[in-house]
């Protein structure tokens, strides 16, 4: 890594790196089992029943549960294996519904002569994940360009879909078929409604204040894949990895950590480290600014999961700004430790990636003093779901209050060190 100034991925392991953060034993046990260079299930073998329950609950909400048998099967107690098997069976039913809905929609879009690209979900297997059934896909994401996104909306409406929530940057509001489903506390509920998100862009430079040029070129490089006899466009492998990195970055700068998605990226890096042709194509087709953002994510996941990094990525670290190098070296554990000890250090990662000073202040004020609350679906009447939403709002407010002063302190330190 040399002059990049970014610390080595080797050393005392993830447990040692997190020791000063007092991590819960069950979380460290999962992270150790997910390592690539030195995986260990020793800690899993010594968990007590209460810790296994905590582990399953934590993995459920981070979409890791279905992958556990592949990573640490022999260390799973019989009742835990049975628990995961039951969840896998329920998700398999939902997965068939997902595919059925997807093929119905793509057939209708093809009939309407609307070109589109399938994003995330099913398109990530086997390139990013060994089996689509391990990914716990939530909804269906399609990318269309220009006015075609609104034509696709009309096609969905003819199939019985209606808006289930308001629109956000990058895509129209999620659409789903009207239903009487009620939240029952089961993240693997096979009857959970399937929503569709129609994307009109892959990244919102306006919303995030981070410019990512040339993403439209992803469209020109799209390829055709066969899914159970259905021909569907997906991103080429370099762009698939790049979009996965951007999507993870988007979650991180907003204080979220979809850990299974991070592990997928680490797995790809570890498998393709020596694939010189892949990385040469990556260097040629992805512009410098995009590679800067991707490299930030690749370094993070390499330090979390001890995966190998290709030389092309390591070499590119020299193009990182001082502020970004400093954050990756000093605060790289913050997204992980934030899982049990809330922090908002992702704010400083976000600012380190913004080139315009005015936009830095805009994002800083927005993150320190948020004016919006998490949205719920329109027309929700389920008491259980409303209670869950209220709990989410309460936890968000508590997090903002408890992290405000420490976040400001970190920012002052960075300014003093001239790292921003």
LOMAR-220582 format. One record per residue (C-alpha): x, y, z. Coordinates in Angstrom, 3 decimals. Example, Ala and Ser with C-alpha at 12.3 -4.5 7.8 and 13.67 -1.06 7.14 Angstrom:
+----------+----------+----------+
!        X !        Y !        Z !
+----------+----------+----------+
!   12.300 !   -4.500 !    7.800 !
!   13.670 !   -1.060 !    7.140 !
+----------+----------+----------+
END
This chain:
+----------+----------+----------+
!        X !        Y !        Z !
+----------+----------+----------+
!    0.000 !    0.000 !    0.000 !
!    3.055 !    2.181 !    0.326 !
!    2.469 !    5.866 !   -0.151 !
!   -1.307 !    5.590 !   -0.014 !
!   -1.125 !    6.001 !    3.758 !
!   -3.877 !    3.457 !    4.261 !
!   -3.227 !    0.832 !    6.892 !
!   -2.638 !   -2.797 !    6.066 !
!   -5.504 !   -5.263 !    6.079 !
!   -3.315 !   -7.719 !    7.958 !
!   -2.638 !   -7.650 !   11.678 !
!   -4.423 !   -8.740 !   14.807 !
!   -7.671 !   -9.607 !   13.019 !
!  -11.111 !   -8.063 !   13.184 !
!  -11.609 !   -9.009 !   16.846 !
!   -8.388 !   -7.263 !   17.867 !
!   -9.197 !   -4.213 !   15.750 !
!  -12.605 !   -3.878 !   17.399 !
!  -11.455 !   -4.692 !   20.944 !
!  -11.463 !   -1.075 !   22.154 !
!  -15.072 !   -0.675 !   20.958 !
!  -16.379 !   -3.391 !   23.343 !
!  -18.217 !   -5.311 !   20.609 !
!  -20.936 !   -7.854 !   21.453 !
!  -19.553 !  -11.367 !   21.338 !
!  -22.098 !  -12.650 !   18.815 !
!  -21.276 !   -9.900 !   16.308 !
!  -17.537 !  -10.538 !   16.514 !
!  -18.242 !  -14.261 !   16.084 !
!  -20.067 !  -13.579 !   12.802 !
!  -17.398 !  -11.195 !   11.515 !
!  -14.617 !  -13.694 !   12.283 !
!  -16.475 !  -16.433 !   10.413 !
!  -16.903 !  -14.167 !    7.372 !
!  -13.182 !  -13.408 !    6.992 !
!  -11.480 !  -14.538 !    3.783 !
!   -7.794 !  -14.800 !    4.677 !
!   -8.162 !  -16.114 !    8.243 !
!  -11.761 !  -17.260 !    8.869 !
!  -12.443 !  -18.606 !   12.330 !
!  -15.469 !  -20.259 !   13.911 !
!  -13.804 !  -20.694 !   17.305 !
!  -15.926 !  -17.981 !   18.903 !
!  -19.108 !  -19.399 !   17.325 !
!  -18.332 !  -22.768 !   18.892 !
!  -18.503 !  -21.199 !   22.354 !
!  -21.647 !  -19.071 !   22.072 !
!  -24.412 !  -19.733 !   24.584 !
!  -28.097 !  -20.032 !   23.687 !
!  -28.881 !  -16.358 !   24.378 !
!  -26.020 !  -15.252 !   22.127 !
!  -27.244 !  -17.490 !   19.298 !
!  -30.653 !  -15.834 !   19.511 !
!  -28.976 !  -12.429 !   19.384 !
!  -26.828 !  -13.552 !   16.463 !
!  -29.809 !  -14.732 !   14.417 !
!  -31.766 !  -11.551 !   15.088 !
!  -28.765 !   -9.413 !   14.115 !
!  -28.078 !  -11.429 !   10.949 !
!  -31.745 !  -11.362 !    9.908 !
!  -31.806 !   -7.571 !    9.759 !
!  -28.489 !   -7.446 !    7.853 !
!  -29.487 !  -10.112 !    5.316 !
!  -26.722 !  -12.464 !    6.433 !
!  -28.768 !  -15.331 !    7.855 !
!  -29.234 !  -17.376 !    4.680 !
!  -25.469 !  -17.274 !    4.000 !
!  -24.464 !  -18.622 !    7.411 !
!  -24.650 !  -22.344 !    6.533 !
!  -22.232 !  -21.729 !    3.628 !
!  -19.741 !  -19.866 !    5.832 !
!  -19.910 !  -21.726 !    9.123 !
!  -22.248 !  -24.695 !    8.752 !
!  -20.455 !  -27.192 !   11.054 !
!  -20.429 !  -24.657 !   13.899 !
!  -24.189 !  -24.079 !   13.824 !
!  -26.122 !  -25.909 !   16.557 !
!  -28.939 !  -28.175 !   15.387 !
!  -31.700 !  -25.792 !   16.485 !
!  -29.983 !  -22.872 !   14.727 !
!  -29.627 !  -24.905 !   11.526 !
!  -33.322 !  -25.797 !   11.774 !
!  -34.194 !  -22.121 !   12.281 !
!  -32.218 !  -21.071 !    9.203 !
!  -33.593 !  -23.969 !    7.139 !
!  -37.146 !  -22.886 !    7.935 !
!  -36.339 !  -19.298 !    6.946 !
!  -34.706 !  -20.561 !    3.760 !
!  -37.843 !  -22.513 !    2.862 !
!  -40.039 !  -19.456 !    3.426 !
!  -37.722 !  -17.266 !    1.391 !
!  -37.603 !  -19.863 !   -1.410 !
!  -41.380 !  -19.492 !   -1.765 !
!  -41.029 !  -15.718 !   -1.893 !
!  -38.156 !  -16.042 !   -4.370 !
!  -40.369 !  -17.987 !   -6.784 !
!  -42.954 !  -15.204 !   -6.479 !
!  -40.228 !  -12.643 !   -7.165 !
!  -39.169 !  -14.457 !  -10.313 !
!  -42.745 !  -14.930 !  -11.476 !
!  -43.496 !  -11.221 !  -11.042 !
!  -40.201 !  -10.257 !  -12.673 !
!  -40.816 !  -12.405 !  -15.748 !
!  -44.384 !  -11.108 !  -16.068 !
!  -43.153 !   -7.500 !  -15.901 !
!  -40.197 !   -7.989 !  -18.238 !
!  -42.454 !   -9.754 !  -20.723 !
!  -44.841 !   -6.792 !  -20.679 !
!  -41.974 !   -4.317 !  -21.070 !
!  -40.553 !   -6.285 !  -23.991 !
!  -44.016 !   -6.335 !  -25.605 !
!  -44.147 !   -2.548 !  -25.193 !
!  -40.668 !   -2.349 !  -26.799 !
!  -39.188 !   -0.676 !  -23.728 !
!  -35.501 !   -1.323 !  -23.154 !
!  -34.413 !   -1.763 !  -19.517 !
!  -31.689 !   -3.182 !  -17.273 !
!  -32.285 !   -5.429 !  -14.270 !
!  -30.445 !   -4.077 !  -11.218 !
!  -29.407 !   -5.822 !   -7.993 !
!  -31.278 !   -8.906 !   -6.815 !
!  -31.249 !  -11.804 !   -9.237 !
!  -28.634 !  -10.128 !  -11.467 !
!  -25.980 !  -10.537 !   -8.733 !
!  -25.862 !  -14.332 !   -8.956 !
!  -23.511 !  -15.985 !   -9.669 !
!  -21.150 !  -13.037 !  -10.322 !
!  -21.426 !  -11.459 !   -6.870 !
!  -23.017 !  -14.212 !   -4.800 !
!  -22.843 !  -17.992 !   -5.359 !
!  -26.619 !  -18.476 !   -5.268 !
!  -29.456 !  -15.977 !   -5.663 !
!  -31.351 !  -17.793 !   -2.883 !
!  -28.705 !  -16.632 !   -0.384 !
!  -29.220 !  -12.958 !   -1.145 !
!  -32.658 !  -12.312 !    0.431 !
!  -33.849 !   -9.959 !   -2.304 !
!  -36.399 !   -7.405 !   -1.116 !
!  -37.857 !   -5.949 !   -4.305 !
!  -37.358 !   -5.696 !   -8.057 !
!  -35.233 !   -2.854 !   -9.473 !
!  -35.284 !   -1.881 !  -13.146 !
!  -33.365 !    0.913 !  -14.856 !
!  -34.895 !    2.774 !  -17.797 !
!  -33.765 !    5.938 !  -19.510 !
!  -35.583 !    9.169 !  -20.268 !
!  -39.372 !    9.109 !  -20.760 !
!  -39.327 !    5.301 !  -20.914 !
!  -39.421 !    5.177 !  -17.122 !
!  -42.895 !    6.763 !  -17.210 !
!  -44.003 !    4.463 !  -20.017 !
!  -42.876 !    1.541 !  -17.862 !
!  -44.923 !    2.975 !  -15.006 !
!  -47.996 !    2.876 !  -17.252 !
!  -47.230 !   -0.742 !  -18.177 !
!  -47.037 !   -1.668 !  -14.496 !
!  -50.351 !    0.043 !  -13.853 !
!  -51.983 !   -2.117 !  -16.536 !
!  -50.661 !   -5.127 !  -14.603 !
!  -52.380 !   -3.919 !  -11.444 !
!  -49.501 !   -2.119 !   -9.732 !
!  -50.022 !    1.151 !   -7.871 !
!  -47.738 !    3.514 !   -5.965 !
!  -47.051 !    2.247 !   -2.426 !
!  -44.846 !    5.160 !   -1.269 !
!  -43.559 !    8.537 !   -2.396 !
!  -40.783 !    8.970 !   -4.934 !
!  -37.145 !    9.475 !   -3.978 !
!  -34.021 !   10.446 !   -5.815 !
!  -32.886 !    7.960 !   -8.476 !
!  -36.233 !    6.192 !   -8.885 !
!  -39.970 !    6.676 !   -8.994 !
!  -42.017 !    5.743 !   -5.959 !
!  -42.142 !    1.985 !   -5.259 !
!  -45.103 !    0.240 !   -6.875 !
!  -46.925 !   -2.845 !   -5.612 !
!  -50.211 !   -4.595 !   -6.206 !
!  -52.919 !   -3.663 !   -3.658 !
!  -53.067 !   -6.248 !   -0.899 !
!  -54.287 !   -6.941 !    2.639 !
!  -50.911 !   -8.137 !    3.910 !
!  -49.983 !   -7.191 !    7.473 !
!  -46.530 !   -7.140 !    9.052 !
!  -46.124 !  -10.095 !   11.438 !
!  -42.514 !   -9.595 !   12.434 !
!  -41.213 !  -12.091 !    9.836 !
!  -38.552 !  -10.742 !    7.486 !
!  -38.834 !  -13.961 !    5.450 !
!  -42.623 !  -13.929 !    5.122 !
!  -43.392 !  -15.530 !    1.740 !
!  -46.571 !  -13.441 !    1.474 !
!  -44.779 !  -10.111 !    1.891 !
!  -45.760 !   -7.809 !   -1.016 !
!  -43.243 !   -7.460 !   -3.838 !
!  -42.546 !   -3.881 !   -4.788 !
!  -41.051 !   -2.575 !   -8.015 !
!  -38.677 !    0.377 !   -8.252 !
!  -38.221 !    2.028 !  -11.643 !
!  -34.870 !    3.810 !  -11.703 !
!  -34.235 !    6.751 !  -13.994 !
!  -30.640 !    7.194 !  -12.786 !
!  -28.047 !    5.083 !  -10.964 !
!  -26.780 !    7.872 !   -8.714 !
!  -28.101 !   11.297 !   -7.754 !
!  -25.264 !   13.822 !   -7.794 !
!  -27.759 !   16.502 !   -6.806 !
!  -28.964 !   14.649 !   -3.695 !
!  -25.561 !   13.381 !   -2.537 !
!  -23.448 !   16.363 !   -3.738 !
!  -20.916 !   13.868 !   -5.119 !
!  -20.354 !   13.932 !   -8.850 !
!  -20.113 !   10.540 !  -10.538 !
!  -19.552 !   11.144 !  -14.259 !
!  -20.096 !    8.749 !  -17.142 !
!  -22.571 !    6.427 !  -15.419 !
!  -24.708 !    6.594 !  -18.552 !
!  -21.980 !    4.563 !  -20.239 !
!  -23.091 !    1.599 !  -18.102 !
!  -26.123 !    1.417 !  -20.416 !
!  -24.007 !    0.997 !  -23.542 !
!  -22.090 !   -1.889 !  -21.928 !
!  -25.143 !   -3.857 !  -20.749 !
!  -25.210 !   -7.563 !  -21.553 !
!  -27.922 !  -10.195 !  -21.932 !
!  -28.311 !  -12.950 !  -19.339 !
!  -30.635 !  -15.942 !  -19.367 !
!  -32.867 !  -16.373 !  -16.321 !
!  -34.904 !  -19.579 !  -16.534 !
!  -35.271 !  -19.090 !  -20.287 !
!  -35.952 !  -15.349 !  -20.084 !
!  -33.445 !  -13.050 !  -21.808 !
!  -32.888 !   -9.933 !  -19.701 !
!  -30.327 !   -7.133 !  -19.850 !
!  -28.021 !   -6.720 !  -16.838 !
!  -24.894 !   -4.675 !  -16.180 !
!  -21.580 !   -6.088 !  -17.386 !
!  -19.357 !   -7.482 !  -14.619 !
!  -17.198 !   -4.346 !  -14.155 !
!  -20.279 !   -2.132 !  -13.986 !
!  -22.146 !   -4.595 !  -11.771 !
!  -19.306 !   -4.407 !   -9.245 !
!  -19.100 !   -0.631 !   -9.608 !
!  -22.829 !   -0.148 !   -9.072 !
!  -22.708 !   -2.456 !   -6.043 !
!  -19.926 !   -0.275 !   -4.609 !
!  -21.892 !    2.922 !   -5.252 !
!  -25.001 !    1.425 !   -3.678 !
!  -23.061 !    0.382 !   -0.582 !
!  -21.481 !    3.841 !   -0.412 !
!  -24.951 !    5.395 !   -0.574 !
!  -26.042 !    3.309 !    2.410 !
!  -22.867 !    4.116 !    4.357 !
!  -23.038 !    7.903 !    3.996 !
!  -26.622 !    7.733 !    5.260 !
!  -25.660 !    5.735 !    8.340 !
!  -26.815 !    2.310 !    7.168 !
!  -24.785 !   -0.884 !    6.767 !
!  -26.181 !   -3.710 !    4.590 !
!  -23.416 !   -6.070 !    5.651 !
!  -24.312 !   -8.916 !    3.306 !
!  -23.909 !   -6.554 !    0.340 !
!  -20.484 !   -5.516 !    1.651 !
!  -19.479 !   -9.179 !    2.004 !
!  -20.538 !   -9.826 !   -1.605 !
!  -18.146 !   -7.150 !   -2.819 !
!  -15.333 !   -8.547 !   -0.676 !
!  -15.984 !  -12.017 !   -2.075 !
!  -15.761 !  -10.750 !   -5.641 !
!  -12.490 !   -8.921 !   -4.915 !
!  -10.973 !  -11.972 !   -3.271 !
!  -11.926 !  -14.275 !   -6.157 !
!  -10.894 !  -11.890 !   -8.941 !
!   -7.731 !  -10.401 !   -7.431 !
!   -5.468 !  -11.941 !  -10.081 !
!   -7.815 !  -11.356 !  -13.027 !
!   -5.645 !   -8.801 !  -14.804 !
!   -7.927 !   -8.565 !  -17.834 !
!  -10.910 !   -7.682 !  -15.658 !
!   -9.043 !   -4.937 !  -13.816 !
!   -7.499 !   -3.514 !  -16.981 !
!  -11.001 !   -3.204 !  -18.449 !
!  -12.132 !   -1.634 !  -15.164 !
!   -9.328 !    0.929 !  -15.386 !
!  -10.139 !    1.802 !  -19.000 !
!  -13.932 !    1.965 !  -18.754 !
!  -14.369 !    3.623 !  -15.334 !
!  -13.322 !    7.250 !  -15.072 !
!  -10.978 !    8.502 !  -12.339 !
!  -13.753 !    9.909 !  -10.134 !
!  -15.737 !    6.683 !  -10.259 !
!  -12.622 !    4.638 !   -9.467 !
!  -11.963 !    6.918 !   -6.479 !
!  -15.389 !    6.131 !   -5.010 !
!  -15.142 !    2.429 !   -5.801 !
!  -11.650 !    2.174 !   -4.325 !
!  -12.898 !    3.691 !   -1.070 !
!  -15.437 !    0.885 !   -0.761 !
!  -12.975 !   -1.816 !   -1.810 !
!  -10.564 !   -0.736 !    0.928 !
!  -13.299 !   -0.688 !    3.526 !
!  -14.551 !   -4.197 !    2.773 !
!  -10.986 !   -5.518 !    2.542 !
!  -10.350 !   -4.315 !    6.089 !
!  -13.650 !   -5.642 !    7.388 !
!  -13.353 !   -9.098 !    5.784 !
!   -9.586 !   -9.465 !    5.131 !
!  -10.096 !  -10.152 !    1.436 !
!   -7.318 !   -9.747 !   -1.106 !
!   -7.096 !   -6.586 !   -3.196 !
!   -5.948 !   -6.427 !   -6.822 !
!   -2.819 !   -4.386 !   -7.443 !
!   -4.798 !   -1.998 !   -9.666 !
!   -6.940 !   -0.981 !   -6.702 !
!   -3.994 !   -0.706 !   -4.316 !
!   -2.116 !    1.477 !   -6.795 !
!   -5.079 !    3.782 !   -7.231 !
!   -4.986 !    4.765 !   -3.562 !
!   -2.371 !    7.386 !   -4.374 !
!   -5.137 !    9.452 !   -6.014 !
!   -7.106 !    9.730 !   -2.805 !
!   -7.299 !   13.088 !   -1.081 !
!   -5.775 !   13.544 !    2.372 !
!   -9.193 !   13.679 !    4.005 !
!  -10.341 !   10.444 !    2.406 !
!   -7.101 !    8.604 !    3.221 !
!   -7.330 !    9.819 !    6.822 !
!  -10.933 !    8.640 !    7.222 !
!  -10.192 !    5.215 !    5.749 !
!   -7.192 !    4.831 !    8.033 !
!   -8.686 !    6.161 !   11.285 !
!  -12.449 !    5.632 !   11.049 !
!  -12.829 !    2.529 !    8.875 !
!  -14.319 !    0.575 !   11.789 !
!  -17.006 !    3.188 !   12.504 !
!  -19.731 !    1.620 !   10.298 !
!  -19.178 !   -1.691 !   12.110 !
!  -18.986 !   -0.306 !   15.650 !
!  -22.043 !    1.810 !   14.882 !
!  -24.025 !   -1.428 !   14.946 !
!  -23.866 !   -1.452 !   18.757 !
!  -22.493 !    1.992 !   19.665 !
!  -24.166 !    4.633 !   17.450 !
!  -21.916 !    7.178 !   15.766 !
!  -22.218 !    9.497 !   12.773 !
!  -18.650 !    9.420 !   11.537 !
!  -19.997 !    8.571 !    8.097 !
!  -20.709 !   12.311 !    7.876 !
!  -16.983 !   12.966 !    7.547 !
!  -16.627 !   10.263 !    4.899 !
!  -19.391 !   11.969 !    2.958 !
!  -17.689 !   15.362 !    3.246 !
!  -14.305 !   13.917 !    2.270 !
!  -15.873 !   12.759 !   -1.001 !
!  -17.375 !   16.175 !   -1.838 !
!  -15.213 !   18.573 !   -3.819 !
!  -17.314 !   21.724 !   -3.456 !
!  -17.035 !   23.594 !   -0.112 !
!  -20.561 !   24.969 !   -0.336 !
!  -21.914 !   21.466 !   -0.815 !
!  -19.868 !   20.279 !    2.164 !
!  -21.709 !   22.762 !    4.411 !
!  -25.034 !   21.812 !    2.845 !
!  -24.553 !   18.111 !    3.593 !
!  -23.080 !   18.777 !    7.049 !
!  -26.089 !   20.828 !    8.128 !
!  -28.512 !   18.294 !    6.656 !
!  -26.873 !   15.383 !    8.460 !
!  -26.399 !   17.091 !   11.822 !
!  -29.901 !   18.577 !   11.866 !
!  -32.164 !   16.303 !    9.790 !
!  -35.589 !   17.656 !    8.943 !
!  -37.191 !   14.512 !    7.539 !
!  -38.340 !   11.306 !    9.199 !
!  -38.433 !    7.761 !    7.802 !
!  -41.422 !    7.233 !    5.516 !
!  -43.997 !    4.510 !    5.864 !
!  -46.101 !    3.056 !    3.095 !
!  -49.167 !    4.996 !    2.033 !
!  -52.392 !    3.672 !    3.463 !
!  -50.750 !    1.570 !    6.173 !
!  -53.295 !    0.640 !    8.832 !
!  -51.632 !   -2.351 !   10.495 !
!  -51.066 !   -1.532 !   14.194 !
!  -48.000 !   -3.800 !   14.276 !
!  -46.433 !   -2.046 !   11.281 !
!  -47.248 !    1.398 !   12.662 !
!  -45.653 !    0.456 !   15.989 !
!  -42.571 !   -0.776 !   14.131 !
!  -42.399 !    2.496 !   12.201 !
!  -42.761 !    4.511 !   15.424 !
!  -39.941 !    2.495 !   16.973 !
!  -37.782 !    3.283 !   13.945 !
!  -38.465 !    7.016 !   14.262 !
!  -37.746 !    6.937 !   18.004 !
!  -34.455 !    5.090 !   17.511 !
!  -33.419 !    7.530 !   14.769 !
!  -34.127 !   10.529 !   16.983 !
!  -32.237 !    8.977 !   19.911 !
!  -29.303 !    8.259 !   17.610 !
!  -29.165 !   11.850 !   16.353 !
!  -29.278 !   13.282 !   19.859 !
!  -26.649 !   10.926 !   21.308 !
!  -24.197 !   11.347 !   18.432 !
!  -24.406 !   15.096 !   17.794 !
!  -21.647 !   16.275 !   20.177 !
!  -19.157 !   13.449 !   19.399 !
!  -19.685 !   14.044 !   15.661 !
!  -18.940 !   17.749 !   16.008 !
!  -15.848 !   16.927 !   18.081 !
!  -14.565 !   14.583 !   15.344 !
!  -15.138 !   17.306 !   12.776 !
!  -13.206 !   19.900 !   14.781 !
!  -10.322 !   17.453 !   15.101 !
!  -10.316 !   16.852 !   11.350 !
!  -10.328 !   20.579 !   10.641 !
!   -7.470 !   21.169 !   13.060 !
!   -5.505 !   18.437 !   11.325 !
!   -6.473 !   19.997 !    7.959 !
!   -7.976 !   16.770 !    6.779 !
!  -11.180 !   18.228 !    5.279 !
+----------+----------+----------+
END
